[in-house]
Amino acid sequence: MNDVLREFFKEEIKANEEQAMNRGWKKGMEKGIEKGREEGRIETLYTDCNMSVSDIAKKVSKSEDYVKEIIKKISAACL
């Protein structure tokens, strides 16, 4: 019985699976874009505004360790 139903709704199941994949892909892209913006803000505050790590952490509401990690990544990219 399950095989009969599965075959009958095959196209609908496939469409739903594709929609779910697209939603997941879109959500992942949005998170990546947001993370990039956040890292860009930290970079700007550090390099252009000469703010300290603790001031940046307060400004972007993140931990000092997180800010240090981003700055370290930025510094490594410049080598």
Secondary structure, 3 states (H helix, E strand, C coil): CHHHHHHHCHHHHHHHHHHHHHHHHHHHHHHHHHHHHHHHHHHHHHHCCCCCHHHHHHHHCCCHHHHHHHHHHHHHHCC
